[in-house]
Amino acid sequence: MTGGVMDRLSAEAGAAPVVAAAEAEADEEADPPAAGLPTPQISERRDPYPNRMQMPQGNPLLLSYTLQELLARDTVQVELIPEKKGLFLKHVEYEVSSQGGRSAQGVKGSACWCLSLGRSLGHSFYPGPRSPEVPQQRDMPGFMVFFRFQSSVYRRYNDFVVFHEMLLHRFPYRMVPALPPKRVLGADREFIESRRRALRRFINLVARHPPFSEDVALRLFLSFSGPDVQNKLKESTQCVGDEFMNCKLAPRAKDFLPADIQTQFAVSRELIRNIYNSFYKLRDRAERIASRAIDNAADLLVFGKELSALGSDTTPLPSWAALNSSTWGSLKQALKGLSVEFALLADKAAQQGKQEENDVVEKLNLFLDLLQSYKDLCERHEKGVLHKHQRALHKYSLMKRQMMSAAVQSREPDSVEQLESRIVEQENAIQTMELRSYFSLYCLHQEMQLVHVYLPLTSHILGAFVNSQIQGHKEMSKVWNDLKPKLNCLFAGPNSSLTLPRSPQDGVSPH
C-alpha cells in the first residue's frame, strides 16, 4: 500500500506551496474516468442520508453472524414460464418469487442482528430514496427495517443483466456473483434449464448478502411489478453513488485494518484458490454420481420393457419344441409381469439422481459461485483500484518534474498557475484513490469473513449426499426384495417345481 505518499511527495516539493501541472506528457498518461466509479474531491464529500445511524463502538470490520441467519434472510425461486413468441425469436421469461424471511419487527433477536449488521457496515438501514413501488417500510426505535418481500414478479434475462450492472456500480468492492452466459442461437432446453438454475443461485446469493439485501435496487428487482423495470433500476442509482461515497467509514477504513493486511490478503487469496479447486472437483464427481443414477434409471426401465416384450411374444413354437411348451409359457408369463417392478426401480433411481442434483450438485455450485465472486473481486482490486492508484502517482510525478522544469525555464506566471491548479487537483485524486484502496481492502476483509460464514454449508452438502444414498438404497432394496419371490417360476427345481438359487454362489440349478 502507498500509505504516507502525500508526505513523501510534499517533501520533494520543499517548503514551496503545493503546486501542480501537467502539460501534454501528463495528459497522455492520464486514465479516463471509469464509468460507474465516481471519484469526487475529498472536500466535496457529502452525506446524502443525514439521518443514518451514528458511528458504532468497537471495530466495525468484524462481522458476527451465522449461516442460518444469512439463509433466513430470504429464499428466492426462479421458474420458467411458457415462452412467448416475439417478432423473430421466442422470449424466455422467469417468475421470480421472494418467499421472504423473518421480519425484524417484533422479533427481538432478528432485530438486534439487523441492527448490529448495519452498524458494522457503517450504513443506514435505508440507503436509498423512498419509493411507493417497494414494500411498506416500518419504523422501529432507532432505525428502520423492511419486511422481506414475499412477492412474485416476471423478469427476463436482460433485467438480470441491468440489475447486475447496478450492483457493480453501487458495490464495486463487494462480491457480486457473475451471471450465466447470454442465450445463443439454437439454445436447447438443457441450456435454458442450466441458466435458470444459475440465475436462481445468483439472486439468492445477492438477497442474502448483507449490504445488497438492504439496497433499493434489490427491493425494486424483487417487488416492482410495473413496466420497464430496467429504467427503474437505473434511476435508483443515478444520484446515489457507490458504497465508498455513502459509507461514513470509508475515510477511516485504514484505521480498522490490521497492520499486515497485505499479507492477509495474499494468504486469503491463496486459500480461496485452493478451496475453489477442491470444491470444483467435488462438484464434478457429484455431477457424475447423479448422472449415473439417472442413467441407471433409464437402463432399468429399458431392461424391464425388454423383459415385458419378451413375455408378450406371440411367435408360435416350432413342432420340435412342443415338448417344452409348458416351460416357455410359464417363463413368458413371469417375464411379462416383471416390467412393473423394473419401472418402479427406475423411478427410485431417477428420484435419487434428481435429489442429488438439487441438494448436492446445486449447493456445490452455489458455493463455487460465491468463491468465484471472491476471486473476481480480488482481480478488480488489483487491476482496478491499485492500478488506477499507481497510474495517478505516476502522473503526479510527471507533473512535479514539469513544474520544476517550468520554474527553471521561468515560464509565464499564468502557465505556472495553471500547472499549480492541476497539481492540486491531482493530489486530491491521489488522496481519493488511496482512500479507495484502503476501503477496498476493508471490504475484501469483510467479504472473506462472509465466505467463511458459508463454509458450514459443506456439512449440509455432505449430509444431503449421505441421506440421499441411504434413502435411495433403502427404497431400491425394498423393491428388489419384493421382486425376488416373483422369479421363482423362472428356475426349474426338483419334481418340476421352480425354485430360486439360495445365493449368488449357488448358480443356476443343474436340474
Salt bridges, closest charged atoms under 4 A:
GLU23 OE2 - ARG411 NH1 2.24
ASP27 OD1 - ARG422 NH2 2.20
GLU29 OE1 - ARG391 NH1 3.89
GLU29 OE1 - HIS394 NE2 3.67
ASP31 OD1 - ARG391 NH2 3.24
ASP47 OD1 - ARG52 NH2 2.95
GLU79 OE1 - ARG196 NH1 3.73
GLU93 OE1 - LYS84 NZ 3.43
GLU133 OE2 - LYS232 NZ 3.11
GLU193 OE2 - ARG196 NH2 2.74
GLU193 OE2 - ARG197 NE 3.09
GLU214 OE2 - ARG73 NH2 2.68
ASP215 OD1 - ARG170 NH2 2.75
ASP242 OD2 - ARG436 NH1 2.79
GLU243 OE2 - HIS123 NE2 2.98
GLU243 OE2 - ARG174 NH2 2.95
ASP255 OD2 - ARG252 NE 3.93
GLU270 OE1 - ARG273 NH1 2.42
GLU287 OE1 - ARG283 NE 3.89
GLU341 OE2 - LYS486 NZ 2.10
GLU357 OE1 - LYS354 NZ 3.94
GLU362 OE2 - ARG197 NH1 3.77
GLU362 OE1 - ARG200 NH2 3.64
GLU362 OE2 - ARG201 NH1 3.07
ASP369 OD2 - ARG201 NE 2.66
GLU379 OE2 - ARG269 NH2 2.79
GLU379 OE1 - LYS383 NZ 3.44
GLU382 OE1 - ARG269 NH1 2.75
GLU447 OE2 - ARG174 NH1 3.00
GLU447 OE1 - HIS209 NE2 2.71
GLU475 OE1 - LYS348 NZ 3.66
ASP482 OD2 - LYS478 NZ 3.26
ASP506 OD2 - ARG502 NE 3.82
